[in-house]
Amino acid sequence: MTGEEPAGAVALTVPATLDGERVDRSVATLGGLTRSVAGRLVDEGQVVVDGTVVTQRSRPLRAGQHLAMVLPERRVEGPGPDPSVAFAVVHEDADLVVVDKPAGLVVHHGAGHAGGTLVDGLLARYPDLADLPRQGLGDPTRPGIVHRLDKDTSGLMVVARSPRAFTALGEQLRRHQARRSYLALVHGVPAAAAGLVDAPLGRSTRTPTKMAVAAGGRPARTAYRVRQAFASPLACALLEVELQTGRTHQVRVHLSAIGHPVVGDPRYSPPHAIRQATEVLGARRQFLHAWRLTLRHPDGSERTWESDLPDDLRAVLAALAA
């Protein structure tokens, strides 16, 4: 996945009352969670103790240690059909839907987003999506969703409509068999015309709401190829980027880690780069667009869809070509 925004980060000092207690029990107590949810946070690398990601539930904590964790979303109400949500449909059949998500549209309900999401719009057009969770397939708050895009990333997403599609697409994504390609404009021009960033990702120990390259993180690989280079008014490069894994914010973190942050990315670009993107290029959001999607349809055929750059990103390229 190119990932979703974390619901909320908590950083605190382990109190004396929890000295020697297991980390999963401590997380449950301090976070107001059930043991099963707390254990899952540990399994997913969402818990950091003294700057190190903890993945062993039974590890004992000591009073005074620094504990950081990202709490799961707490939803008050589930999604419902909302025909006012605007998005384009690139393909639809009885098994799946391929949508072209506009920038600014949140995929599903979460912290601060109790309505007006892509899921609400999907339920208005395809009410049968609600049947999948009733059959034990997926989260009822995210019916049919098998992968996601960040709010300000535009482009192609596939949504499952049938049980066989939900199972098949989920398996392809877990096995990294589906091909998801992005167009990203980055600051600077990579020295090599093509490359592979192979660096594990985990929660930042400094800012738990951000991701970072981390030795104890989950494996992550991002391939890129320079499509076009620009020398002025800013040195930039338009890259074709392909995910070989799907971690939260993967493209953005990996490109920033090699010294080429995505133009307009407010989270992983330095302040001066944000100013340049806005003042010189007129960028109003991160230049990241999911432009090509290739997968195996449940009927056995391989399908590919493409999406043109939206107008706001075309305007940024025009500013570079002027």
C-alpha positions as CSV (number, residue, x, y, z in Angstrom):
1,M,0.0,0.0,0.0
2,T,1.1,3.6,-0.5
3,G,-0.6,3.9,2.9
4,E,-3.0,5.8,5.2
5,E,-2.5,8.6,7.7
6,P,-2.1,7.2,11.3
7,A,-5.0,7.9,13.6
8,G,-3.0,9.3,16.5
9,A,0.4,9.0,18.2
10,V,1.0,8.8,21.9
11,A,4.4,9.2,23.6
12,L,4.8,8.7,27.4
13,T,7.1,7.4,30.1
14,V,6.4,4.0,31.6
15,P,5.0,4.5,35.1
16,A,6.3,2.6,38.1
17,T,3.0,0.6,38.3
18,L,3.9,-1.1,35.1
19,D,7.5,-1.9,35.9
20,G,8.2,-5.5,34.7
21,E,4.9,-5.7,32.9
22,R,4.6,-7.2,29.4
23,V,4.6,-4.7,26.6
24,D,1.2,-5.8,25.2
25,R,-0.5,-5.5,28.5
26,S,1.1,-2.1,29.2
27,V,0.0,-0.9,25.8
28,A,-3.5,-2.1,26.5
29,T,-3.6,-0.4,29.8
30,L,-2.1,2.9,28.7
31,G,-3.9,3.1,25.4
32,G,-7.3,2.0,26.7
33,L,-7.3,-1.0,24.3
34,T,-8.2,-4.6,24.4
35,R,-5.3,-7.1,24.7
36,S,-5.9,-8.4,21.2
37,V,-5.7,-4.9,19.7
38,A,-2.6,-4.0,21.7
39,G,-0.9,-7.3,20.6
40,R,-1.7,-6.5,17.0
41,L,-0.1,-3.1,17.4
42,V,3.1,-4.7,18.6
43,D,3.0,-7.3,15.8
44,E,2.7,-4.5,13.2
45,G,5.6,-2.5,14.6
46,Q,3.5,0.3,15.9
47,V,5.1,0.3,19.4
48,V,8.5,1.9,20.0
49,V,10.5,1.6,23.3
50,D,13.5,3.8,23.9
51,G,13.8,4.4,20.1
52,T,13.6,0.7,19.1
53,V,10.6,-0.9,17.5
54,V,9.3,-3.7,19.7
55,T,7.8,-6.8,18.0
56,Q,7.8,-9.3,20.9
57,R,4.5,-9.1,22.9
58,S,6.0,-10.6,26.0
59,R,9.0,-8.2,26.3
60,P,8.9,-6.7,29.8
61,L,9.0,-2.9,30.3
62,R,10.9,-1.0,32.9
63,A,9.7,2.1,34.8
64,G,11.1,5.3,33.2
65,Q,11.4,3.9,29.6
66,H,10.1,6.0,26.8
67,L,7.1,4.4,25.1
68,A,5.6,5.6,21.8
69,M,2.7,4.0,20.0
70,V,0.3,4.8,17.2
71,L,-3.3,4.2,18.4
72,P,-5.9,2.7,16.0
73,E,-8.7,4.7,14.6
74,R,-11.8,5.0,16.8
75,R,-14.9,5.4,14.7
76,V,-18.2,6.6,16.0
77,E,-20.2,5.6,13.0
78,G,-19.7,3.5,9.8
79,P,-19.9,4.7,6.2
80,G,-23.1,5.2,4.3
81,P,-24.1,6.0,0.7
82,D,-23.3,9.5,-0.3
83,P,-23.9,10.3,-4.0
84,S,-22.3,13.7,-3.7
85,V,-18.8,12.2,-3.5
86,A,-17.2,12.8,-6.9
87,F,-14.7,10.3,-8.5
88,A,-14.2,8.8,-11.9
89,V,-14.8,5.2,-12.8
90,V,-12.3,3.8,-15.2
91,H,-13.7,0.2,-15.3
92,E,-16.5,-1.7,-13.7
93,D,-17.8,-5.3,-13.9
94,A,-19.4,-7.8,-11.5
95,D,-16.1,-8.5,-9.8
96,L,-14.3,-5.2,-9.4
97,V,-14.2,-1.5,-10.0
98,V,-11.2,0.6,-10.9
99,V,-11.6,4.2,-9.8
100,D,-9.5,7.3,-10.5
101,K,-9.4,9.0,-7.1
102,P,-9.0,12.8,-7.1
103,A,-6.5,14.5,-4.8
104,G,-8.1,15.6,-1.5
105,L,-10.5,12.7,-1.2
106,V,-10.0,10.5,1.8
107,V,-10.5,6.8,1.1
108,H,-12.4,5.7,4.2
109,H,-13.7,6.9,7.6
110,G,-11.1,7.6,10.2
111,A,-10.0,10.3,12.7
112,G,-11.5,13.6,11.5
113,H,-13.2,12.0,8.6
114,A,-16.7,10.7,9.5
115,G,-18.2,11.2,6.0
116,G,-17.7,12.3,2.5
117,T,-15.1,9.6,1.8
118,L,-14.5,7.5,-1.3
119,V,-16.2,4.5,0.5
120,D,-19.3,6.6,1.0
121,G,-19.4,7.5,-2.7
122,L,-18.7,3.8,-3.7
123,L,-21.6,2.6,-1.5
124,A,-23.9,5.1,-3.3
125,R,-23.0,3.6,-6.7
126,Y,-22.4,0.0,-5.7
127,P,-24.5,-0.9,-2.6
128,D,-23.6,-4.5,-3.0
129,L,-20.1,-3.7,-1.5
130,A,-21.8,-3.8,1.9
131,D,-22.4,-7.5,1.4
132,L,-18.7,-8.4,1.5
133,P,-18.2,-7.7,5.3
134,R,-21.4,-9.5,6.0
135,Q,-19.8,-12.6,4.4
136,G,-16.7,-12.1,6.6
137,L,-14.6,-10.4,4.0
138,G,-12.9,-7.3,5.2
139,D,-13.7,-4.5,7.6
140,P,-17.3,-3.2,7.5
141,T,-16.0,0.3,7.6
142,R,-14.0,-0.3,4.4
143,P,-16.1,-2.6,2.3
144,G,-14.3,-3.7,-0.8
145,I,-11.1,-1.8,-0.1
146,V,-8.0,-3.9,-0.7
147,H,-5.5,-1.1,-0.9
148,R,-5.4,2.7,-0.4
149,L,-3.9,6.0,-1.5
150,D,-3.0,8.9,0.7
151,K,-5.6,11.8,0.7
152,D,-3.5,14.0,-1.5
153,T,-2.3,11.3,-3.9
154,S,-4.4,11.0,-7.0
155,G,-4.9,8.1,-9.4
156,L,-6.0,4.5,-9.8
157,M,-7.4,2.2,-7.1
158,V,-9.0,-1.2,-7.5
159,V,-12.0,-2.1,-5.4
160,A,-13.4,-5.6,-5.0
161,R,-17.1,-6.2,-5.5
162,S,-17.3,-10.0,-5.3
163,P,-16.0,-12.5,-2.8
164,R,-13.7,-14.1,-5.3
165,A,-12.3,-10.7,-6.3
166,F,-11.7,-9.7,-2.7
167,T,-9.8,-12.9,-2.0
168,A,-7.8,-12.8,-5.3
169,L,-6.9,-9.2,-5.2
170,G,-5.9,-9.3,-1.6
171,E,-3.6,-12.3,-2.3
172,Q,-2.0,-10.5,-5.3
173,L,-1.3,-7.4,-3.2
174,R,0.1,-9.5,-0.3
175,R,2.4,-11.3,-2.7
176,H,3.3,-8.1,-4.5
177,Q,2.1,-9.5,-7.8
178,A,-0.1,-6.6,-8.8
179,R,2.0,-3.8,-10.4
180,R,1.3,-0.3,-9.2
181,S,3.1,2.5,-10.9
182,Y,3.3,6.2,-10.0
183,L,4.4,9.4,-11.6
184,A,6.4,11.5,-9.1
185,L,8.1,14.9,-9.6
186,V,11.1,15.1,-7.3
187,H,13.6,17.8,-6.3
188,G,16.9,17.3,-8.0
189,V,17.9,14.8,-10.7
190,P,19.0,11.3,-9.6
191,A,22.5,10.5,-10.7
192,A,21.4,7.2,-12.2
193,A,18.7,7.0,-14.9
194,A,17.1,4.1,-13.1
195,G,17.5,2.6,-9.6
196,L,16.0,0.6,-6.8
197,V,15.6,1.8,-3.2
198,D,15.7,-1.2,-1.0
199,A,15.3,0.0,2.6
200,P,13.1,-1.2,5.4
201,L,10.4,1.2,6.7
202,G,9.0,1.7,10.2
203,R,7.6,4.4,12.5
204,S,9.9,7.3,13.1
205,T,11.2,7.2,16.6
206,R,11.2,11.0,16.7
207,T,7.8,11.5,15.2
208,P,5.6,8.4,15.5
209,T,3.1,9.8,13.0
210,K,5.7,9.7,10.3
211,M,7.4,6.8,8.6
212,A,11.2,6.5,8.2
213,V,13.9,4.1,7.0
214,A,14.6,1.9,10.0
215,A,16.8,-1.1,10.5
216,G,14.1,-3.0,12.3
217,G,11.3,-2.0,9.9
218,R,9.4,-4.0,7.4
219,P,11.1,-4.8,4.0
220,A,10.3,-2.1,1.4
221,R,11.5,-1.8,-2.2
222,T,10.8,1.0,-4.7
223,A,12.0,1.0,-8.3
224,Y,12.3,4.2,-10.3
225,R,13.2,5.5,-13.8
226,V,13.8,9.1,-14.8
227,R,11.3,10.0,-17.5
228,Q,12.3,13.7,-17.8
229,A,14.8,16.0,-16.2
230,F,14.4,19.8,-15.8
231,A,17.2,22.3,-15.1
232,S,15.2,25.4,-14.5
233,P,13.5,27.3,-12.8
234,L,14.3,24.4,-10.4
235,A,16.3,21.2,-10.9
236,C,13.7,18.5,-10.9
237,A,13.0,15.1,-12.4
238,L,9.8,13.4,-13.4
239,L,10.1,9.8,-12.3
240,E,8.1,6.6,-13.1
241,V,8.0,4.7,-9.8
242,E,6.9,1.2,-9.2
243,L,6.1,-0.3,-5.9
244,Q,7.6,-3.7,-5.2
245,T,6.1,-3.7,-1.7
246,G,3.3,-1.6,-0.3
247,R,4.2,0.2,2.9
248,T,2.6,3.4,4.4
249,H,4.0,6.5,2.6
250,Q,6.6,4.2,0.9
251,V,7.2,6.3,-2.3
252,R,7.4,9.5,-0.3
253,V,9.8,8.2,2.3
254,H,12.1,6.3,0.0
255,L,12.5,9.2,-2.4
256,S,13.2,11.6,0.4
257,A,15.7,9.1,1.9
258,I,17.8,9.2,-1.3
259,G,17.8,13.0,-1.3
260,H,15.0,13.6,-3.8
261,P,11.8,14.4,-1.9
262,V,8.5,14.6,-3.8
263,V,7.7,18.1,-4.9
264,G,5.0,19.6,-2.7
265,D,5.2,16.9,0.0
266,P,4.6,18.7,3.3
267,R,5.6,15.8,5.5
268,Y,8.8,14.5,4.0
269,S,10.3,17.6,2.3
270,P,12.5,20.2,4.0
271,P,10.9,23.6,4.6
272,H,12.9,25.4,1.8
273,A,11.8,22.7,-0.7
274,I,8.1,23.3,0.2
275,R,8.6,27.1,-0.3
276,Q,10.2,26.5,-3.7
277,A,7.4,24.1,-4.8
278,T,4.8,26.6,-3.9
279,E,6.4,29.9,-4.9
280,V,8.2,28.8,-8.0
281,L,6.1,26.0,-9.4
282,G,2.7,26.7,-7.9
283,A,2.4,23.3,-6.4
284,R,-0.5,23.0,-4.0
285,R,-0.1,19.3,-3.0
286,Q,2.4,16.5,-3.4
287,F,3.2,15.6,-7.0
288,L,2.3,11.9,-6.8
289,H,-0.1,10.2,-9.1
290,A,-1.0,6.5,-9.4
291,W,-0.9,6.4,-13.2
292,R,-0.8,2.7,-14.1
293,L,-2.3,-0.4,-12.5
294,T,-1.8,-4.0,-13.7
295,L,-3.3,-7.0,-12.1
296,R,-4.8,-10.4,-12.8
297,H,-8.6,-10.3,-13.0
298,P,-10.5,-13.1,-11.2
299,D,-11.4,-14.4,-14.6
300,G,-7.7,-15.2,-15.2
301,S,-6.9,-12.4,-17.6
302,E,-4.2,-9.8,-17.0
303,R,-5.6,-6.2,-17.1
304,T,-3.9,-2.9,-17.3
305,W,-5.4,0.6,-16.8
306,E,-3.8,4.0,-17.0
307,S,-4.7,7.5,-15.8
308,D,-3.6,10.8,-17.3
309,L,-2.1,13.4,-15.0
310,P,-4.7,15.7,-13.5
311,D,-4.7,19.4,-14.5
312,D,-3.1,20.7,-11.3
313,L,0.0,18.4,-11.8
314,R,0.1,19.3,-15.5
315,A,0.3,23.0,-14.5
316,V,3.3,22.3,-12.4
317,L,5.1,20.6,-15.3
318,A,4.1,23.5,-17.5
319,A,5.8,25.9,-15.0
320,L,9.0,23.8,-15.4
321,A,8.8,23.8,-19.2
322,A,8.1,27.5,-19.5
